[in-house]
Structure formats: structure tokens, C-alpha cells
Amino acid sequence: MLAALIPHIWFFAAATAVTYAADWYLHQKGSYLVNRLGKVRAGLSIRFLLRQLMVILLLARLDLAEEPLFYSAVACFLLFYGLQAPHGALTTLIRLRRTMPVVTRNVDLHAVRIPDAPPGVLLRRSAEKMLHLDIPAVAGILIAAGTGEDVIGYAGIGLTLLLALLYLGALVPYVRRGRLAPPAPAVLKAVDSWLREYQPTVVLYFSGSNESAYQGNMWLETMARVEGRPLIIMRERGLVPQLADTSVPVICVPAGTHLMNLDLSTVRVCLYPANVGKNIHILRVPTMKHVFIGHGDSDKLASVNPYSKVYDEVWTAGRAGRDRYALADVGILDQDIVEVGRPQLEPIKSWTGAAKNPIPTVLYAPTWEGWDDNPGNTSLLLAGENIVRRLLNAADPVRIIYKPHPFTGIRSGKAKAVNARIQAMLEKAATERAADPRWAKEASSAAGQSAAKAELARIEARLAQLAATGRSGGDEAEESRLSLADPAREAETVRLRAEWNDAYWRSFGWWEHRTVTGAQPKLYDCFNESDAMVSDISSVVSDFIASGKPYAVTDSAALGAEEFKRQNTAVRAAVILSNGAEELDALLSAVADPAADTLADARRELKTYLLGPDEPTSMEQFNAAVRALAAKAEARNLGVAQRLGDQAVAVPDQEAVTSGVGTGDPQAMAEADAAADPDAPEADAAEAESAVAEGASSVR
């Protein structure tokens, strides 16, 4: 605006270029600022319109308001904005008509024809792309105004309008019926047909926010090994791309009405890893038994949620979970609790009693800040930097692996800032260690790091190929059509992921500090790479106990060691840290010298109490629980059917029985009613027949 008012054409051109670049950058980064601008009526379209208005203002201030170029520019921008409406309508229509009522993985939908998706370049960030087509016009007009060569301005105007029309023309073929997804009833019918053929018996039902994908992912391997025919039901489309690789069939059903109409009559056990409101849409089904399995075993209040009363059973890892509910007294009956171990913990390796590398590795894995401001939620806020600082300044060197919780910082700006500072501390320490002569010598003598990095690149490229089930840019409808289970591909993926994990840890030195975020490497891989852990009250602690390694837990709420242990079972074999973290020396001593590890026996006892016995295996316990509950569901269904059948079969006399009444034959019962009342009109007999048929249908 300032450049237009002065007016200074080249200053204006530079400012315009900066605004284009800034807009592009913010959208590329998915900046929160873009969302806020839209909230204050400075959204994408308005920003482009204002920029074009400034161009008109500039031309007026340059005394070009009576020139043909001025009127051409005004006409161009009006026509350009006139094309935005059909463009927006086309892209919206294509997206809506390409959206199926379900998203599936490993489900055969051959019964419906799902055409290829439009090229991703046409629909991905389409509004932004369309609006940026004004660049030729803006650039041409500015050059023409500065040089007097109006033909350049006309050429830019023509190019902008031509590109906009071509964009519209490219979209038109994809609104034809043959290019759209099949209608919802056809898709749902195909899904029901597949369900009747597959006959699932065990369902993992998962719903949650985009940040909660890990809660479902942790159960995928268990579901792949469960007895029966497993099925995963999800509710949020945004979670499907975050689902890890699995051979188990997956159906995402966003609409509750569609879910409640699916044919799940063969399902006998439904497992819930989270307490969320959408659970009600399947909890209402009485023919299956409902089980809360959670997404971790800890002493947090979430582990004794009163919501758990809605389930038929609650499965815990060990005796500790049962006692936890008894102490909480939230209405969970002891006979409804089943101890099944933790099948997910099988990949965790047991401690050998000595550090894996020449210097010990300590994993710092704090949990997130939680939904309230309880200081005991996380150690990050009050102790996080002290913990990292003391480990960095330990008398004997240690390596730190820092793995923050995926939710860190989503509610608390302070937690987000501390997380950033800790990462900066570790990055600085890693840089200093690399420059230190001792570690520089280790680095120069370390072989294979370059080879490991090359191997990582090769593995990642191959995994990307295996993950690409369809064309690049295919939408969720096309992926549902193509993502069928392929045992060979699955086996290769499992092998490559194991190789990737091995190569990852070899790609840097055993002395190098590391911050680990994202899905890979997994938390349990970090367990296996470390010799000790510092964490908070969360399921991470219970899981780490499976390794038998020394660990420390932070008493962030400053309860005192004894009270902290009394309230939290999982810390009874831990080194208890205050917010100053002065007690870390005891943890490091236990790692360095087995004789100084005074809590080793306590850890072994606590492992059994928290996670159950080693024999039978957790997977065997889990499958036994599934079988037992499925048998209860079957017995219940048979009993209900028998009672309903007895109620529907009202036998007045033996003659009625022998004549067919009581056999469930509606025609015979209607005829018997008519015979009992010879004066009854035909309409009454027909009504009786209809009522009996309806009752028989209800029994079925």
C-alpha cells in the first residue's frame, strides 16, 4: 500500500514478490498463522484480492487511470474472480462425490467400481493454486507500467485468464458419473457383503484425535496374532493415513448411522483402547461382549476411569491393575477384571546387567502436560532441564536419548518451550562432544556409519515403494480399492523395518546424544538401545519395567519419596527424583556397577505384579481371554434367542402345536387365528399374519 501511494513501481514489485513468497511459505509449512488470518477475515482470497486492489491503486497513482491498460487490469481481475466460483464448485463437487462412506484397508470391494482419482496436482491445495494464477497478470501489468510497453501487460492478462480456463477445463472431466465414487448405498452394501463372507469375530474399535494414532497402533501386532478373524473399526478419516502397516482388515466408518447399520452379527468380542464418546455407537450392540484394554498400564487416573463401568470386562496387564480399580472404588467389579499381560512387550529385551556400549545410554522419556495444570503430570515443566543438565554434566560421561511424548506442547505453551530448549541443549552438547578431542578420535575410528546411512536411504526408498499401493496422488477411495493384503509385501516390510532399526542406531556413534521424535524408531527400540530410563507416571514406566533395567521417576508434585511410592505402584522399584534431579547419581551408579544396584530384586517382583507372569506368555493369556469372553457372548445370544422364541411361541393347545402353530410358521398361526374366529374378516387375518411375521423377524 505504501509503495502504491508514493507511488514507486519497483518498490511495489519487490513488496509484491515478498507477499507472494510469504503466503506460499506459510501454506507449505501449514502455519497456524494462516488459520488465524482466515478467522479475522484476512483469508486466502481476501489477501489476493487486496494485492490486486493495490495494483489498481498503483496504476491510478501513476496517472494511468484513463489508459486502456488500467481498464484491462480491472476487467482481468473481475473476470479472474468470476472464475473462482466455478473452480471452487468443481473442486468441492469432485471431493464430495469422491468421498465414500467408508475408508478401508485389506477389504475386497470388487463388488463396486471405484475409478481412479483425479491427479493430485488438480485438487491438492487447489484454491491456493488457482489464485496464484494471477501472477502473470500482476507481473505483466507492473512491467508495462514501468516500461510503457502495454503489450506485456496484455500478454500477462491473457496468460492469467487462459491458465484459469485451462484449470477449469482440466477439472470438468472428473465430474462425469463414471469418474466419481459409487453412491453410499452401493458401497455400504459391498462392505456388508464382505463382512458376511469374512465373518469377523474380534474387533478392535478405535476413535480419537489425530494425535492419538499411537493408541491404536500399539495393538496392531496383537490383533494380527489374535485367534479368530480380527477386524479393526475406526471412526476418523484423518487417522487412517497414520495407521501403521497391518494385514488385519480395517474399516473406517465416520458416520454413526452407517456404523450402526453394518452387519456385525458374527462379532463376539469388541476391544476398546480408549474411552471416547463415539464408543457408544458400538457399545449399544448386545450380541458382542465389550472389553476395555486401554493403551498402556500406569497409575494415572485415566487407568481407573469410571467410564469403564460400561464394558463387560476390563483387561489389565497384571495384579496391579486389578488392585488399582479396587482402591479407586469407581464401580468396577473384581470379577469383571481379567489379567492378560501385555502382548506388546515381547520386543523388549531383558537387561544383561551391564551397559551395552562403553558409556551408558540414558533414555529420558517424559510424558505430556495433561489436560489440567497438575504439577505431577509431567517432569518437563519443573525438572526436565535439570535432568538433562545433570546427565550432561555427570562425572562419568553418558549418552542421552530424548523421546518426548507425541502430545507434548499441544495444550501448554510452557511445555512446548521447555521441550524446544531441551532439544537445543542436546544439539549443542552433541556439537561440543563432536569437537572434543576424545570423541573426535572415537568418531574417526568408528567404521560403518556412512555405510549405515546409505543402507538407511536404500531401505527407506524400498519401504516407500512397498507403501505406494496405487498411483501417486490417489485419494482415499482409490486407496480403499487397491490396499488389499499382500502377505509377501507384508513379510518384506516387516523384515525391512527390522533392518532399518538396526541401521538407524549404527548410523551415528554410541556416544552421540539423540532426540527421537516421530513414529520411528519406536519407543521399545529406544528401550533396547538404552541402559536406564528417566520418566514420569505413565505407561512408559510400566512397559520399561519389562526390561529389568534401572529406572528413575520424577516426583514433580513434590509428594515426598514415601508418599509418592504409596500412591504410585510403578515407582516402588525406582530411583525417586526430586525436581532438582540430585538423585540421578544413584541411577547412574546402578548402571555402572551391579553391586550398587540395590533395587534389582524389587524390580523383578514389581515386574510380575505389574505385567503378570512370564508363563504362559502374554499372547497366550490374551487369546485365552478372547476365547472365554467369546463363549460368554455366544451363550448369552443363545439364551436370549431361546427366551425370545419361548415368548413368541404362545401355544394354546396341543392341536395348535400339531397344526403348525408354535413352530414359528406365520402362515399356520394366522390360519389358526382365523379358524378360532370364523366371523373374523379377511383383513383381520391378514393383520394377524403381518404381526406374527414381524415378531418372527424380530426373533431372527
BELMOJO-V434964 format. One record per helix or strand of 3 or more residues. SS is the DSSP state (H for helix, E for strand). FROM is the first residue (numbers start at 0). TO is the last residue. If there is no record, write none. Layout:
ss,from,to
SS,FROM,TO
SS,FROM,TO
This chain:
ss,from,to
H,1,5
H,8,27
H,31,38
H,43,60
H,67,97
E,101,104
H,119,122
H,125,146
H,149,174
H,176,178
H,183,197
E,201,205
H,209,216
H,219,224
E,229,233
H,236,239
E,248,252
H,255,259
E,268,271
H,276,282
E,288,291
H,300,303
H,305,309
E,312,315
H,318,327
H,333,335
E,336,338
H,342,346
E,360,364
H,379,391
E,398,401
H,412,434
H,436,444
H,448,466
H,475,481
H,486,505
H,522,528
E,531,534
H,538,544
E,549,553
H,560,566
H,568,570
E,574,576
H,583,591
H,593,595
H,599,610
H,617,647
H,653,657
H,665,675
H,681,698
